[in-house]
Every structure is written in C-alpha cells, then in structure tokens.
Amino acid sequence: MPSHGEVLEINRHEVKITRPEKVLFPDDGITKHDLVDYYRRVSSWILPHLADRPLMLERYPDGIDEMRIIQKSAASYYPRWVKTATVRKAGGKLRQVICEDEATLAFLANQACITPHIWLSRIKSPDYPDQMIFDLDPSGDDFEPVRDTAHALREKLDEIELPAYVKSSGSRGVHVTVPLKPESDFDAVRSFARQLAEIVAEEDPKHRTTEQRKTNRRGRVFLDTNRNAYAQTAVAPYAVRARAHAPVAVPISWRELDKSSFRPDGVTIRTIFDRLKKQDDPWKDFWSSAVPLKRTQRKLEELHPA
C-alpha cells in the first residue's frame, strides 16, 4: 500500500513529504524520499551557492522519464516561510524562490525539483553577476577535447590574472567558473566571456568552436558563454541531474580533471558523501578569490589585441 506521506520538522517548519515512495529514477530505484534525504544531507555544501539567488526549478513529478517542468515562478500554494523575491522580466515582473535553508531544500525536493538552477547574480544586485561561466559542451563522447579546452581556458585566465575554478556538470561537460566582484554588468561580463572564448577557440579550431548552431560544430567542443546574461541560469554546485544513476554536479580540482578515471557524471547521490568525507572542498576559497573584471579587460586587450 502507498504511504500517506510524512511530516518533517526542519528549522522550526513543518515540511510535508507526499508520496515519499514515488520512484523518480526508474532504472536505479531512487525515490522522492532519497532525493529529499540527499538535499538535506548536502545542505551545508549547496546552500552557500544558492543563497540570495533567484532559482529556476527543473521538476519531474512523474520521474525523469516523464514530462519535465521548467518552473521560474513561485507557486501561490507555497508556504509563507519559503522566501521569494520579485524580479523584472520582459513585459513585467516575476516572483521566484530564494533558497537559504534546509527546510526550503526539502520542500523543493518534495515538489520533485531534481535540479535547482541559479542566477549568476544575487537579488541585492541582480544586474551585476558575481561569477562568469564557460560551459564546455562536447559534441561527442570523447572527453579528452573537453579536458584540453578547459586547461587552455585556464591558461588564458591565468595570463590575465583571473581565478579559474572547475565543476563537473553532472552530465557530459564541465563548467569553468570565475568568481567576480559584482561591479560590472551582464553586458560587460558576457562580452568579455565571448571575447575570451573566441580566442581559445581560434587557437585550436579543429577541436573547439563558439558556433551556436549544433549543425555547424562538426564534432567540436562548444565554448558556451550564453549563461552570462541577465536572468540566465546555471546548474548549482551539488545539484542532482535528471539522468540515470542521479549524477551530481560537483566542484572538482584541476588535478582531478586530469585523472584518466574522471567522468563529469561520475559522482552520484549514492557516492558523493564518501567523497565529501575524504577530501576538502576544492572551492572553499571561491568567494574570497573574487576579483573586479574592469582592470582585467585592459589586460586581455593588451595580450590579445583585436
């Protein structure tokens, strides 16, 4: 017989988990209960990356093999203790979830939100991102070109004295991420990212491209900078992906990226906690490393004049 659910007491809030036995990952038998438990256990790692940011929720109420719901607007039935913020959008405004505590994480997991996606800016200064992301997306199954492209990008960032961190996507590629002081607007950050991506692509046009159309990529790694725009989102560190085995997007070290055994979808909700016990957070100094972009723009132009 199906259960009638359970009520969790978290942060002095009651969070009702409905149909905890509902299987969300059919091939692995991973249930809604497992998803809620994961997000509760990983809360101290993921919350610093979610706090103060509007979220886009990727939901699968009937499991990952069924319909996907991309939800930006907070529903009217959400409890009052779920924090929200109003943001502008084309033609109006939108109220979006801000997740800053374990109770909200559990509530969203009960909504079958498998993957929370974050804005690159905080609600206090929504037009000014505090990170810049290069999404390295392979066209085929060979990961080696992705690894080479990530290192080429890091070398360029080192040249212009920008810190570079890498994260597995939990899918097929990696994200190279730069922490920024929120002083330049999205137009400036996106323009800079495109310029740098084009430089890296031009150094190895056989294996790298900035082509938007998939048909024009011809098997090359796509250096995607499109996320660096107002209201665009990226998968949050430690978020689960809607793929077989429930892989997790995890911050990694550059040394780990070089291991032959590394796979961008190799860490799952069933293996991540052993990993977290055995190693330090490779992004522990991410926010303290943030730098302003303006002075770096001049360095890029000096090293690579148009």
Backbone torsions as a table, in degrees:
resi	resn	phi	psi	omega
1	MET	NA	137.2	177.7
2	PRO	-68.0	147.9	179.2
3	SER	-78.9	161.6	177.8
4	HIS	-91.4	5.5	179.0
5	GLY	103.9	-176.3	179.6
6	GLU	-146.0	156.8	179.1
7	VAL	-116.6	123.5	179.4
8	LEU	-103.1	140.0	175.0
9	GLU	-100.3	108.5	-176.2
10	ILE	-133.3	126.0	178.5
11	ASN	52.6	38.1	179.9
12	ARG	66.2	17.8	176.1
13	HIS	-117.7	144.7	174.3
14	GLU	-91.0	122.3	179.5
15	VAL	-115.5	112.8	179.9
16	LYS	-86.0	125.6	177.3
17	ILE	-102.9	111.3	-178.7
18	THR	-93.2	137.7	179.7
19	ARG	47.1	58.5	-179.0
20	PRO	-61.0	-21.9	-178.8
21	GLU	-81.8	-4.1	-178.6
22	LYS	-59.3	123.7	-178.8
23	VAL	-81.3	120.6	179.9
24	LEU	-98.6	-28.0	178.6
25	PHE	-119.4	89.7	-170.6
26	PRO	-58.3	-39.1	-176.6
27	ASP	-70.9	-17.7	-174.9
28	ASP	-117.0	-6.2	-179.4
29	GLY	68.5	22.8	-179.2
30	ILE	-83.9	125.0	-172.2
31	THR	-102.1	173.9	174.2
32	LYS	-61.4	-38.2	175.7
33	HIS	-56.8	-44.2	179.2
34	ASP	-62.6	-39.3	-180.0
35	LEU	-66.2	-45.7	177.8
36	VAL	-60.6	-45.1	-180.0
37	ASP	-60.9	-42.2	178.7
38	TYR	-59.0	-52.3	-175.4
39	TYR	-66.0	-30.8	174.7
40	ARG	-66.6	-45.1	-177.4
41	ARG	-68.7	-32.0	-176.4
42	VAL	-93.8	6.2	-171.1
43	SER	-57.6	-39.6	-177.1
44	SER	-68.5	-21.2	178.1
45	TRP	-89.2	-39.4	-173.9
46	ILE	-84.9	-32.7	-173.3
47	LEU	-59.7	-37.9	176.9
48	PRO	-59.2	-23.1	179.9
49	HIS	-91.0	-14.0	178.7
50	LEU	-98.6	-30.2	-169.2
51	ALA	-55.3	135.9	173.3
52	ASP	69.0	17.2	-179.6
53	ARG	-121.4	136.4	170.3
54	PRO	-62.2	145.1	-178.0
55	LEU	-116.4	145.3	165.9
56	MET	-107.0	128.3	-173.3
57	LEU	-102.3	125.3	177.2
58	GLU	-102.1	107.0	-169.8
59	ARG	-114.7	147.0	177.9
60	TYR	-135.8	77.2	-175.1
61	PRO	-56.7	-29.9	-178.6
62	ASP	-109.9	18.5	179.6
63	GLY	99.5	163.1	-170.3
64	ILE	-70.6	-14.6	178.3
65	ASP	-87.7	-4.1	-177.8
66	GLU	-109.7	-163.6	-171.8
67	MET	-61.4	136.4	174.4
68	ARG	-95.7	137.3	175.4
69	ILE	-115.1	122.9	173.9
70	ILE	-99.7	110.7	-173.2
71	GLN	-115.1	119.5	176.7
72	LYS	-102.1	-36.6	-175.4
73	SER	-88.2	134.8	175.9
74	ALA	-67.9	133.9	-177.4
75	ALA	-73.7	152.3	-177.3
76	SER	-67.4	-23.3	-177.5
77	TYR	-85.3	-3.0	178.9
78	TYR	-59.7	142.9	177.4
79	PRO	-63.4	154.8	-174.2
80	ARG	-63.8	-25.5	-177.9
81	TRP	-76.5	-10.4	174.1
82	VAL	-75.7	116.5	-175.7
83	LYS	-71.6	138.2	176.3
84	THR	-134.8	165.8	176.0
85	ALA	-144.7	147.2	178.7
86	THR	-93.5	127.7	179.8
87	VAL	-122.6	156.1	178.3
88	ARG	-83.5	149.8	173.9
89	LYS	-141.4	172.0	179.2
90	ALA	-59.4	118.8	177.1
91	GLY	83.9	6.5	179.4
92	GLY	168.5	-144.6	-177.3
93	LYS	-135.0	164.9	-176.6
94	LEU	-145.6	139.4	176.5
95	ARG	-102.6	119.3	-175.9
96	GLN	-120.5	156.0	-178.9
97	VAL	-72.9	140.6	169.3
98	ILE	-118.3	118.9	-175.4
99	CYS	-104.2	114.2	-177.3
100	GLU	-129.2	7.5	-179.7
101	ASP	-150.8	165.7	-176.3
102	GLU	-63.9	-35.9	-179.3
103	ALA	-61.6	-42.9	179.1
104	THR	-66.5	-38.9	175.8
105	LEU	-57.3	-47.3	-179.6
106	ALA	-65.1	-40.2	178.5
107	PHE	-61.2	-44.9	-179.4
108	LEU	-66.5	-38.3	177.1
109	ALA	-63.0	-35.9	176.2
110	ASN	-66.0	-24.9	174.4
111	GLN	-80.2	9.9	-177.1
112	ALA	62.2	30.8	170.8
113	CYS	-78.1	101.1	-179.5
114	ILE	-78.7	-39.4	-176.0
115	THR	-128.3	112.9	169.0
116	PRO	-83.9	132.4	177.7
117	HIS	-110.8	136.4	-173.2
118	ILE	-105.5	148.8	165.2
119	TRP	-67.9	156.4	176.3
120	LEU	-89.0	2.8	175.9
121	SER	-128.9	163.5	179.1
122	ARG	-98.4	158.7	-174.4
123	ILE	-63.9	-23.9	-179.9
124	LYS	-71.7	-26.7	178.7
125	SER	-144.5	70.2	-170.3
126	PRO	-64.2	-19.6	-179.3
127	ASP	-90.1	-1.0	-173.8
128	TYR	-126.1	100.4	-177.1
129	PRO	-67.8	149.4	175.0
130	ASP	-111.4	18.1	171.7
131	GLN	-158.4	153.5	177.9
132	MET	-125.1	130.3	-172.8
133	ILE	-120.0	134.5	170.4
134	PHE	-113.0	112.4	-179.2
135	ASP	-94.0	111.9	-177.3
136	LEU	-95.3	108.1	-170.4
137	ASP	-112.5	114.2	-179.8
138	PRO	-74.6	151.6	175.6
139	SER	-91.2	-18.7	-180.0
140	GLY	-130.0	-161.4	-176.6
141	ASP	-92.7	-10.0	-178.7
142	ASP	-76.9	119.1	-177.4
143	PHE	-85.8	-17.8	-174.6
144	GLU	-57.1	-43.0	177.3
145	PRO	-62.2	-30.9	176.6
146	VAL	-67.2	-45.0	178.5
147	ARG	-60.1	-45.5	-179.6
148	ASP	-64.2	-39.9	-179.7
149	THR	-66.8	-40.4	178.2
150	ALA	-60.5	-42.9	179.9
151	HIS	-69.3	-37.5	177.3
152	ALA	-63.0	-40.7	178.1
153	LEU	-65.7	-41.6	178.6
154	ARG	-62.4	-40.3	179.2
155	GLU	-60.8	-41.8	178.4
156	LYS	-65.9	-40.2	178.5
157	LEU	-65.4	-38.5	176.4
158	ASP	-62.3	-40.2	-179.5
159	GLU	-58.2	-37.9	-176.7
160	ILE	-102.2	14.9	172.3
161	GLU	61.3	45.7	171.6
162	LEU	-111.9	132.6	178.2
163	PRO	-69.4	143.7	-177.5
164	ALA	-128.9	126.3	177.1
165	TYR	-121.5	152.1	-176.9
166	VAL	-125.5	144.8	-178.4
167	LYS	-138.5	136.0	171.5
168	SER	-70.3	146.4	-179.2
169	SER	-82.9	-12.0	-171.7
170	GLY	76.6	3.4	179.5
171	SER	-125.1	-111.5	-176.3
172	ARG	-112.5	-16.1	-174.2
173	GLY	-122.3	-162.8	177.2
174	VAL	-135.6	159.4	174.1
175	HIS	-112.2	124.2	169.7
176	VAL	-95.3	122.4	-169.9
177	THR	-124.7	137.3	-179.7
178	VAL	-115.7	120.5	175.2
179	PRO	-75.7	133.3	-174.7
180	LEU	-123.8	150.0	163.4
181	LYS	-71.8	132.8	-176.3
182	PRO	-76.7	69.6	-176.3
183	GLU	-118.3	-18.9	177.5
184	SER	-108.5	143.3	-178.2
185	ASP	-80.1	174.7	-175.4
186	PHE	-61.5	-37.6	-179.8
187	ASP	-59.9	-43.1	-179.2
188	ALA	-67.7	-43.2	-178.2
189	VAL	-66.8	-43.0	-179.4
190	ARG	-66.6	-40.6	177.6
191	SER	-61.3	-42.9	178.5
192	PHE	-62.8	-46.6	-178.1
193	ALA	-61.4	-41.7	178.8
194	ARG	-62.9	-43.1	-179.1
195	GLN	-61.7	-44.3	-179.1
196	LEU	-68.6	-40.3	178.9
197	ALA	-61.8	-40.1	179.4
198	GLU	-65.0	-37.4	177.8
199	ILE	-62.9	-46.7	-179.5
200	VAL	-65.1	-40.2	179.5
201	ALA	-65.6	-40.4	-178.1
202	GLU	-67.3	-21.9	178.6
203	GLU	-73.2	-22.2	178.6
204	ASP	-147.6	69.0	-175.3
205	PRO	-65.1	-15.5	178.1
206	LYS	-71.1	-30.9	-174.3
207	HIS	-117.9	-7.6	-175.0
208	ARG	-133.3	150.1	179.4
209	THR	-155.7	157.0	170.2
210	THR	-113.7	17.1	179.4
211	GLU	-64.0	127.8	179.0
212	GLN	-73.3	-38.8	-177.3
213	ARG	-78.1	126.9	-179.5
214	LYS	-59.5	-34.8	-177.7
215	THR	-66.5	-19.6	-179.5
216	ASN	-96.8	0.5	-176.0
217	ARG	-83.0	-26.0	173.8
218	ARG	50.2	50.4	174.0
219	GLY	79.6	6.1	-176.1
220	ARG	-92.4	162.0	175.6
221	VAL	-73.7	128.9	178.9
222	PHE	-92.2	119.8	174.2
223	LEU	-88.2	97.0	-173.2
224	ASP	-92.2	119.6	177.6
225	THR	-114.3	11.4	-173.4
226	ASN	-68.1	-19.5	-179.3
227	ARG	-70.7	-16.3	-176.3
228	ASN	-84.4	60.5	-179.5
229	ALA	-146.6	155.7	-179.0
230	TYR	-53.8	129.6	176.0
231	ALA	71.4	1.3	171.6
232	GLN	-78.1	158.2	-173.9
233	THR	-131.0	165.3	175.1
234	ALA	-137.7	152.1	177.9
235	VAL	-61.5	134.0	-177.7
236	ALA	-73.7	145.0	170.6
237	PRO	-55.4	136.0	-179.5
238	TYR	76.0	8.7	175.1
239	ALA	-79.3	147.4	176.9
240	VAL	-82.2	146.8	175.8
241	ARG	-107.0	149.6	-177.3
242	ALA	-84.3	68.1	-178.9
243	ARG	-137.9	164.1	179.0
244	ALA	-53.8	139.3	179.1
245	HIS	77.3	0.0	178.8
246	ALA	55.9	60.9	177.9
247	PRO	-68.3	158.2	-175.9
248	VAL	-121.4	137.9	172.9
249	ALA	-76.9	118.0	-173.4
250	VAL	-128.6	140.2	169.3
251	PRO	-61.7	135.9	179.0
252	ILE	-130.6	165.8	174.6
253	SER	-89.9	160.6	177.3
254	TRP	-65.4	-30.0	177.9
255	ARG	-66.5	-40.5	179.3
256	GLU	-64.6	-36.2	178.7
257	LEU	-57.6	-30.8	-176.4
258	ASP	-81.8	-9.8	-179.0
259	LYS	-69.9	137.4	-179.0
260	SER	-64.2	-24.6	-178.7
261	SER	-83.6	-6.4	-175.6
262	PHE	-68.2	135.2	173.4
263	ARG	-133.2	135.7	-178.5
264	PRO	-66.4	-14.4	175.7
265	ASP	-115.2	24.1	-171.7
266	GLY	-82.3	-15.9	178.7
267	VAL	-102.9	130.3	-177.2
268	THR	-123.1	174.0	179.4
269	ILE	-67.2	-14.2	178.5
270	ARG	-92.7	-10.2	-179.1
271	THR	-119.4	-13.3	-169.6
272	ILE	-67.3	-32.3	-174.2
273	PHE	-74.6	-29.3	170.7
274	ASP	-63.7	-39.1	178.1
275	ARG	-63.2	-46.5	-177.0
276	LEU	-65.7	-27.7	177.1
277	LYS	-72.6	-29.0	-170.6
278	LYS	-93.9	-17.3	-174.8
279	GLN	-142.6	154.7	177.2
280	ASP	-71.9	161.0	176.4
281	ASP	-71.4	115.5	-179.5
282	PRO	-67.6	-10.1	178.3
283	TRP	-109.2	21.1	-173.5
284	LYS	-62.9	-26.6	179.2
285	ASP	-107.4	20.1	-175.7
286	PHE	-56.3	-54.6	-174.2
287	TRP	-71.2	-34.2	179.7
288	SER	-72.6	-12.1	-179.9
289	SER	-91.8	0.4	-175.3
290	ALA	-59.7	140.3	-178.2
291	VAL	-130.9	156.3	173.6
292	PRO	-74.8	147.8	-176.2
293	LEU	-87.3	-26.0	-170.0
294	LYS	-58.2	-47.0	-177.9
295	ARG	-69.4	-26.8	179.9
296	THR	-71.4	-31.1	178.1
297	GLN	-57.6	-41.8	178.7
298	ARG	-64.8	-39.7	179.2
299	LYS	-64.2	-40.2	179.0
300	LEU	-63.4	-42.0	-179.5
301	GLU	-67.4	-34.0	178.0
302	GLU	-69.5	-41.7	-177.6
303	LEU	-76.9	-32.9	-175.9
304	HIS	-135.4	72.3	-179.4
305	PRO	-63.3	145.7	-179.2
306	ALA	-62.7	NA	NA
